Amino acid sequence: MEGEGFHSAKWDANNVTHAGNCRVYYLVIRVCLGGLLSLAGIIGNILTILIMNRTTRPSATTRALLLLALTDLTVVVIYGTMAVSIPVLNAIHKAELAHTLQLHFLVYLLPFGQMASLICVFITVVVTRQRHLSVCHPHQLRTKNQIRAVYIRIAFASVFSVIFHIPMFFQDRIDGHVLVRRDFANSKAYTVFYAIVAVQLFRYVLPVSALIFMTTGLIRALRKQSRTKDAALRRNSGRAGLTMSLVVVVLVFIVCQSFAPARQILMWTHRPYSEAILCGASLFYFGPLDLISLLVNSSSNFIVFVLCAKGFRRILIAMLTKRTTNGSHSTLPRADAYSLE
């Protein structure tokens, strides 16, 4: 995302009714929906971190999901701030402050959001690979040091994401009241090979291709297990619930991540794109959705776990009701009293 969907809408003074409709849509999508998603994402990811962290018998999958929730929390805070603050300032007639804040967000905050978002992509691939091997190819999975191996993969992915986004910290600068792109960022080589090819390759094409392959295997394994009458497999309903949760998480991820390449295509077909998303233009209603899709992706995992993972749901209920296994006193329960897998 280059920030186009983050720019505030400009209103057509010659059409008050149309401008009013644009303002309402912008406030509903960015402030109401974006604010609700941000609040839900903050609460949900914190609860997910607490639940995943309390088990005394962690698996590589639950450790990776914990780190995913931590990174999702970062994404929600960054993009939630960007989504809500500017429209609110414009609504209370603080347009100059909103414009200044928007420029600083685009130059200084957006690269950190992009960095955290790419780390989420890599962690999603890592945890799905781990689950795919565990469910579909258990004989290929080493029984020792799996958690350490997951930590190492995520650490390498995080370092790569930081290095990959270094150019984004220098591509723009603030000149007075306008955003100016530096000379190297205006070059055709930078635009084509980095901003388009490399970004879409690492953020969408490669991870989504891998996720589709691995998720297909997980779905087949779940269907096979649902048809079996083996009592041992039926007893592994906790594992199946966590696997189903991960499948749904990946499907939501693929849908939400598809907005970025869709926007890239629209940028080619509607030039200049910054004008195509203004009030009354052809892509005005699409403009904020790129930002909202990131919030949906980073806010929805908790709901998926609650709906699909029975063990996760039990631990959550126990934490919220402060229920203990022996009923002797009201203290926060240990998560290992309930199995996530």
Secondary structure, DSSP 8 states (H G I E B T S, - for coil): --SGGGS-----TT-HHHHHHHHHHHIIIIIIIHHHHHHHHHHHHHHHHHHHHH-SS--HHHHHHHHHHHHHHHHHHHHHHHHHHHHHHHHTT-HHHHHHHHHHIIIIIHHHHHHHHHHHHHHHHHHHHHHHHHHH-GGGS-SSSHHHHHHHHHHHHHHHHHHHTGGGGTSEEEETTEEEE-HHHHSHHIIIIIIIIIHHIIIIIHHHHHHHHHHHHHHHHHHHHHH---HHHHHTHHHHHHHHHHHHHHHHHHHHHTHHHHHHHHHHHSSSHHHHTSTTSTTTTTTTHHHHHHHHHHHSHHHHHHHH-HHHHHHHHHHHHT--SS-SS-----GGGS---
